[in-house]
Amino acid sequence: YVVGQVSGSLGAGAAPPAPLARLFRGGAPPVLVAVPAGNKKRKRREEAEKVSEDQSSSVVQEPPVKVKKAKKKERSKAEKKLSDRENALKQADEEEDEKLFQNKKKQKKKASQAVTKSLVNSPAGTTAEQQKRKRVADEMVDRRTVFVGNLPVNCTVQVLKSLFKKYGQIQSIRFRSLIPAEDTISKKVAAIKHKMHPNAKFVNAYVVFKEERGAEKALKENGTEIASGFHIRVDTASKTSSHDNKRSVFLGNLPYDILDDAVREHFSVCGDVVGVRVVRDRKTGLGKGFGYVLFENTDAVHLALKLNNSVLMGRKIRVQRTGDKRKAPQKIPDRSRAPKATADTTTKKKSYSDDSFVGEKATPLKKNVKPKRPKTIPRKKAGRNK
C-alpha cells in the first residue's frame, strides 16, 4: 500500500487515487428544509411513548434461577436404628399421655354422674310433686300389705299362701327377722337354704295382696294358731294400724328369751288377748326387755294392771298403761347440807351498804417485821472509796 492512498487499494478501476486528507476536509454547507409545525400535544404524546418503549427495552428480563435440590445423603444403618427408636419412644409417650387424659376424663364423668344421681335420689333434688307421688304410691302399697308376726322358723311360702289365698290374689310374700346360722351368710341365702340360727324360734313376714279388700279381710286371721304354741299376729302395714292405747298395756322387765305365747298365757286370765308384741333386736332376735299386750275390751286393762310385779319366768314384770309417763319427783337440794365453799361464795357475792353495818371494826393484827440487816461492803470496794 502507498501511504495516503486508500481508494486505489480496493480494486483496479474503482476511483482515481487521491490523498486521504481530502476525506476530512469540510464539504458543502448543510441544506435546511422547512418542516411544517405540528400539534404540540401530539408531539408530547409521541415523546412519552418513545420514552416508555426505551425503558421497557432497557429492562432485561433475567432468566429464572433454577434451585438445585440438595441430594439427600444416604444414612447409615446405625443412624436409621437410632431414629426409629426415638420415634417409637416418642409415640409411646404420646399414647401414654393420651391414655392418662382419657382416664381423667372418665373419672370426671363418673363423678358428675354420681353427683347427679345423689341429687336426684336425695329429697332436695326431687321436686315436691315427685315426692308426693312416691308417698301416695307407698301408701297404696301399704294398704294392700299385711304384717304377719310370730311365725315358726320352718314356715314356708306355700303355708302362707294356703292360709291367705281365700281372701284374694296374693302378689308377693317376703320373710323378715331372719337370723342366719353364720355371719358370712346373708339373710336371703339363709331363707333359701333354711340355714337359721339354732336359737331362732320365730320369723315375721309381709303378704302383699293385689287388692286392698284382700288385706282388710286377711285381718280375720289375727290370733289363729298356725302351729303348736304359735298364735300369729296379723296387722296392716300402713301407719293407720289397729293398735289402741286404751285397750293395751305396757310391759317392762321381761326376760330376754321370752316368747309371745308365754305372755299371752300370762294375761289370758284378764280377758281376750288380741295381740302380743315383744320388742326384739334385729340381729340377735332376743327381746329388749319390754313389750305390749292388746286386749279386746278396756275392762281387761284394769285387771291387767293388777298383775303389776307379778312373776313371769322368774322375773317381776312391770305393768302400766301405754302413754302413762310417770315423772320422777325432782330432788330439791338441802341447803343445810350445802358445802361451806358454796356458802362462803354466796355471802361474798352479796353487796351491803355502809349504813347497814352496825358494830365495831376489828383492828387488824400487826405482822412481826424482822429488822433489816445493814449491807456489808466488800473489802476491795471499801479500799477504793478511801
CORMO-V153290 format. One record per pair of residues at least 12 apart in sequence whose C-alpha atoms are under 6 Angstrom apart, sorted by the first residue. I is the first residue (numbers start at 1). GAP is how many residues later the second one is. D is the distance in Angstrom with one decimal. If there is no record, write none. Layout:
I_GAP_D, I_GAP_D
//
This chain:
4_15_5.3, 4_16_5.1, 5_14_5.4, 142_95_5.3, 142_96_4.8, 143_95_5.6, 144_64_5.7, 144_65_5.3, 144_68_4.5, 144_71_5.3, 145_62_5.6, 145_63_4.3, 145_92_5.6, 146_60_5.7, 146_61_5.2, 146_69_6.0, 146_89_5.8, 146_90_4.7, 146_91_5.5, 147_59_4.8, 147_87_5.6, 147_88_5.2, 147_89_5.8, 147_90_5.7, 148_56_5.8, 148_57_5.2, 148_85_5.6, 148_86_4.7, 149_55_4.5, 149_83_5.5, 149_84_4.9, 150_52_5.6, 150_82_5.1, 151_51_5.2, 151_52_5.1, 151_53_5.9, 152_50_4.4, 153_48_5.6, 153_49_4.8, 153_50_5.7, 167_47_5.0, 167_50_6.0, 168_46_4.8, 169_40_5.9, 169_41_5.9, 170_39_4.4, 171_37_5.4, 171_38_5.2, 171_39_5.6, 172_36_5.3, 173_33_5.7, 173_34_4.7, 174_31_5.5, 174_32_5.2, 175_29_5.8, 175_30_4.2, 176_28_5.0, 176_29_5.4, 177_26_5.5, 177_27_5.8, 179_17_5.8, 179_18_5.8, 180_16_4.6, 180_17_5.4, 181_14_5.6, 181_15_4.7, 181_16_4.1, 219_15_5.7, 222_12_4.6, 233_42_5.9, 245_77_5.8, 247_47_5.8, 247_48_5.4, 247_51_4.9, 248_45_5.4, 248_46_4.2, 248_47_5.9, 249_43_5.8, 249_44_5.5, 249_71_5.7, 249_72_4.7, 249_73_5.3, 250_42_4.8, 250_69_5.7, 250_70_5.3, 250_71_5.8, 250_72_5.3, 251_39_5.4, 251_40_5.2, 251_41_5.8, 251_67_5.5, 251_68_4.9, 252_38_4.5, 252_65_5.7, 252_66_4.7, 253_36_5.2, 253_64_5.1, 254_35_4.5, 254_36_5.6, 254_63_6.0, 255_34_6.0, 256_30_5.6, 256_31_4.4, 256_33_5.7, 257_29_5.9, 270_30_5.1, 270_33_5.4, 270_34_5.8, 271_29_5.2, 272_23_5.9, 272_24_5.7, 273_22_4.6, 274_20_5.4, 274_21_5.2, 274_22_5.8, 275_19_5.2, 276_16_6.0, 276_17_4.7, 277_14_5.5, 277_15_5.2, 278_13_4.2, 279_12_5.4, 305_14_5.8
//
